[in-house]
Amino acid sequence: MIFFVFPIAFQKVMLYSDVQKTNNTYRFDMVFNKKVMKNRGDTIMKEKVVLAYSGGLDTTAVIPWLKENYDYDVVCCCVNVGQGNEIDGLQERAKLSGAEKLYILDVVDEFCDEYVAPCVQANATYENEYLLGTSMARPLIAKKLVEIARKEGAVAVCHGATGKGNDQVRFELAFKALAPDLKIIAPWRCNETWNMKSREDEIEYCKKHGINLPFSSVDNSYSRDRNLWHISHEGLELEDPSQAPNYDHLLVLGVSPEKAPDVATEISISFEKGIPVALNGKEMKYSEIVTELNKIGGANGIGIVDIVENRVVGMKSRGVYETPGGTILMAAHKQLEELILDRDSMAFKKTVDNRFADIVYEGKWFTPLCDSLRAYIKASQEYVTGTANLKLYKGNIIKQGTTSPYSLYNESIASFATGDMYDHHDAEGFINLFGLSLKVRAMKLAEAEKKK
């Protein structure tokens, strides 16, 4: 058995025994000096806080800060929504940082089936370009934190979002909707106790609390958020809108269009009721389709957007987003809808889609309005079944034909040749009625002009 000894707040000495793991839950048995843990023969039970934990420097520094300023036992929770190898080694970092327990929850399929799916059905796009990669993941992460808080009997939840971004809004609206009794702690807004302004400050704070981990004091990378749907990049040259992104340094999921192959890639995506069910004729889970499309799209320079967006908190922010698989799925879904939805439904759904995108971006997932819009969107997809064929070439998505058993396209009607179901002469009466108000207005204005 290996013991690690650290000085912590109030000069207590904490000993960690071997890690116990059950169902991706890492429990670090902690044994304090008996004089500290015993009070008249009874064990002192500390209150608990559940921390949204990534293993990065910020949330690592939060663990001793919570213990020092709130005297909480810290339960870390990492919600895996497809961030890849970012979760590697988390249990060791959480243990060394003083956490009582670490949960690693794999919710990739739930993320795709319950959060990505309605967003694709809604063609949800914020300000014409952003496919909501971070926005759609935050409600699920918050929901899982609340579930762990209930399981652990915690009194508070804590997140590491800054006071300038959207994520603080998204997390906290979800917490308020799901668990209004829980205290919310946002260290970056605690000006009196959170005095760390730089990576150097955070590293020094960790060292003072016995946490010696290989964090670099020089941050020469972008601020990124990654999940199965996308990866976002902020910082460095992107903070100056006049500067072009350094794509050679920046891109993670693929290549720029200039570096994509000179040969096109052709694919087909099949949908049932607005849900992708097969790629190139092979049935797959939603998460598997997104994973495979990320590889294919990334290799062809698909889904790279450079955006200056309007944040919820009032400021403009620039970011580059890579969403190769999502961009392809959205294009295929739109291609299928335009074949199937009638004119009125398509026009109204665009209004719903835009409003839905706004409320997801704002973090209002757990609201009556969002529930109602999701219900309408789901109903609108009853007949959105079929296959979209696409060609991918140097950042472009090119239509290659669409089929559906519910297609409203009728060649006999649409053909320039005379068909059995359409009489050209019928158009004359329609136009007379459709333009009647215009004709009457013009006549009345002419009469008024003559009377002058």
Beta strands, then each sheet from edge to edge (+ up, - down):
strand 1: 4-7
strand 2: 13-22
strand 3: 25-32
strand 4: 38-39
strand 5: 42-43
strand 6: 48-52
strand 7: 73-80
strand 8: 101-106
strand 9: 156-158
strand 10: 183-185
strand 11: 223-226
strand 12: 231-234
strand 13: 265-272
strand 14: 275-279
strand 15: 282-283
strand 16: 304-310
strand 17: 316-322
strand 18: 386-393
strand 19: 396-403
sheet 1: 1+ 2- 3+ 8- 7- 6- 9- 10-
sheet 2: 4+ 5-
sheet 3: 11+ 12- 17+ 16-
sheet 4: 15+ 14- 13+ 18- 19+
end
